[in-house]
Amino acid sequence: MDLQKILCKDSVAIDDSLKDKDAVLHKIADMAVQCKGLNKYKPEELFDKLREREELLSTGIGNGIALPHCTLDDLDDFVIGILVVPSGVSFKAIDKKKVKLFIFIFAPTAKRNDHISYLARVSQILRSKDAVEEILKQTDPEKVYEIFSTRVALKEEPEQKQGIENTLFHVFVQIEDTFEDLLQIFSEIAEAHVSIIDANNPGYYLHALPLFASFWNESDKGFNKIILAVVPKKLANEVLRQVKAIMGVQKNKDGILVITNDVSYFSGSLNR
């Protein structure tokens, strides 16, 4: 997976004339058809696909950023572009703030796992407040392209090779507010294979035992999920650092447990 390869230089623009969500989506569609792979589509087709996705839930992720995206059945490869609207546009973002930076992705329908990984990796790059501010202050699309490309290069990991060593993470989560943050750590790793298991607290079962009946009742299921993830060993320490950072901000230290094991055998893959 190479973000730089699929970032379309002809689909980077700055436009402060856009006043609403539909105008932004039309602009993106007009830009996208200039890119290799998308020039066989009409702008109206791409607009309809983008709007259809937005009707599910806004792709405005907050802090002035949106990641509009959609899938196309007969698209061969991904296309990514950038649109900057300096004054911002109301986009029904999760934080209700206007959106100024749009990173858009057109994806082949058949490559769902890669689609999710690209979204996660772009989201990770845009977590850098400095990077976003640097992009937004530019007046030349060429500079926007250069800055984003540089940030991408810093985040890119080499492709997974056969025989690479792996680490298996078990993360037991009983604190609901931390679950999405923990899951995103693993989702941002293109080479990771992740699965979620729904579970119950021990009290859910212990209430049925006469000795412990007074301590728990049947409603004590609570929130309990297990994240299982196979991660390249070279990334394990960084992943563990991020998990421990989330654990460290909890006032009550109970509620998250992480276990790692070296993987002696690994074959196959999982859908996301």
N, C-alpha and C positions, 0 to 999 in steps of 0.2 A: 504493500500500500504506500503510495507516494502522493502526498497532498500537493506538493509543488507541481507534479506532472499534470494533475487535473485542474489546477487553478488557471482559468482562462484569462489571459492578459487582455483580450479584447472585450472582456465582460467586467471591467472595473470602471466605475464612474462616480462622480460627485455631482449631485443635482439638488439644489435648494428650492426648486420650483414645485416640488411634489407636496400636496396638501392633505392627502388622505390615504388610507390603506389600499384602496383599489388603484390609485395612481401609482403607488409604489410597486404593486404587483404587475401592472402593465409595463412599467419601466423595466423591471427585472426580465419580463418575458421578451421585450424588445432587445435588451442587451444579450440575452442568452442565445437567441437565434444567430448571433454573429459567431458563435463558437462551433468548432468542429464537433460533429456528432449531433448538434441540435439544429443545424441549418436546414434540415429536412422538415422541420416543424414550422407551423405558422405561429406567430406570437399569441394569437387568440387561444390556441390549443394549450400552450404553456401557462397562460394566464388562468384558464379554467382549472387546470391541474393544481396550480398553486392555491387558488381560491378554495377549491374543494378541500385541500389539506387544512387551510386556515379555519374552515367552518367546523372542523373537528375540535380544535383548540388552538388558540393563538401560539405562534412560534416565537413570540416576544418573551425572552427569558429573563428580562429585567436589566437594570443598569444601562438602559439606552441601547440594548442589543437585541436583534432578532435573527433567527436562523430559518428563513423560509425554505421549505424543501418539498419535493414530491417525487414520485416514481413514474417511470415510463416503461411500458412493456418491451418495446423494441429498441431501447437505447443500449448501446454497446458498452459505454464506459461512463464514469462519473464526470460531471462538469460543475465546477465551483466558481462563483463570481462574487464581487463585492460592490455594494452600493452605499454611498455616504450621503445622508441628508442632514446637513449641518444644523438646521433649525429644529429638526425632529418632526416626527409624524405620530399621531395617535394610532396605535397598532394593537390595542387591547392586550398589552403586555401584562405579565403577572403582577408587576408592581405598579401598574396604572400610569407609568411614566412614558413620555414620548420616546420613540426609538430613532436613533441617529445612525446606527451602524447595522447594515444588513449583510450577512454572509449567506448566500443562497446556494443550495445544492440540488442538482437534478441527478437522479439515481436510477440505474437499471432495476426493475422490479425484482429480478431473480437474485440480486446481490444484497439481500436484506442485512446480513451480518456486517458486511463492509459498510453499508449505509449507516448503521448504528454506530460503528466505530469511527467513521468520519465525523459524524455529528458530535460524538463525545470528544474527539481530539480537537476539533475547532472550538468547542466550548471550553476546553482546557486552556487553549492558547489565549482566548478572550478573557480568562480569569485575571490576566495581568492588566491592572488598571493603567499602568504606564503605556502598555502596547495600545490599548484602546484610545487613550488620550492622544498619543502620538499620531495615530491614524486620523482621528477626527480633526486635528489642527491643520491637516494638509489641504492644499488647494490644487494639487496636481495629481490626477489619477495614477500616473507613473510612480509617484512616491508612495501612494497607498499600496500599490502592488509590491513595490520593493520592501516596504516595512513588513507587510504581512508575510511575504515570502521568506524574509529573514527569520521571523518568529517561527514559521513552520519548520525551517531548517534546524532550528535549535531543539525542536520537539521530536523530530523524526527519529524513529528507531529502525535499525536494519531489519530486513525481513527475517522471519524465523527460519532457521536451518534445521534439516533433519538431524536428529540425535541431540538437539539442544537439551540441557538439563532444565528440569521444571520443579516448581514448588507447589504443593497443594495447600491452599488456605481453607480453614474452617472458621467462619466468623459467626458466633452465636449472638443474636441481637434480641434483647428484651426491651430496649428503649426505642419506641417508635420514631421519635423525632430524629434519631441518628441514622435510621435505616437507609434513606435515600442518599445521604452523603457517603455512607460506607459503600453502597452499591455503585455509586458513580466512580469511586476510585478504581474498581475493577472494570467497569464499562469503558473507561478511557484507555485501556490497554488493548491494542488491536489484536495481540497474540493470545489474550486470555480466553479461557473457556469457563463460562459462569453458569451456575444453576442456583435456584432458590428453593429451599424446602420450608414448608409451613410446619410448625411444631407447637407443642404445648409445654407450659411450665410443669414441673413435677407435681405441684400441688393439685393440678387438674386430675391426676390419677390417685394421689395419696389420700384424697378426701374419702375415697371408697374403703380404705383400710381402717378397721376399727380403732387401731392404736392412734392414728393421726386424724381421725374424723373431726376433732374439735379445732384443728389448726387451719384446715382448708375447706372450701366448698366447691361445688361443681362449676361455679362461675369464675374460678381463679385461673382461667386459661390465659388471660392477659395477651400481650403482644409477644410473639416468639417466632423468629425466622432464622434460618441458617443459610449463610452465603457460602457456597462451595465454589472455589475458583482454582483452576490450574494456571499458573503464571510462570513465565520464563524466570529461571533462578537469578539471572542477572538483574531482574527488576524487583526481586523479593524484598530486599532491604528497604528500598524506597517505598514500596507498598506498605510494608509493616510500619514504617515511620509515619505515613499518612493515617493509617488506622489508629495508631497509638496517639496521634495528635487529637483525633476525635474523641478517643477514650479519655484523654487528659482534661478536656473541658467539662466533663460531667462532674457535678458536685457529688452525686452518689456514684461511687466507683463500681457498684454492682450493676449488672445489666448488659455488659458486652464482654465476650470471651473470644480470644483469637488463638488458634492452634495452627502450626505449620508443620508439614512433613515433606521430605524429599520424595520425589516421584521416581520409582524404579522402572515403571513401564507406562507408556502413554501412547494412545492410538485413537484416531477419530476426532470428531469435533461436535460442537453443540450449536443449535440455533439460538438466536437472542430474541 
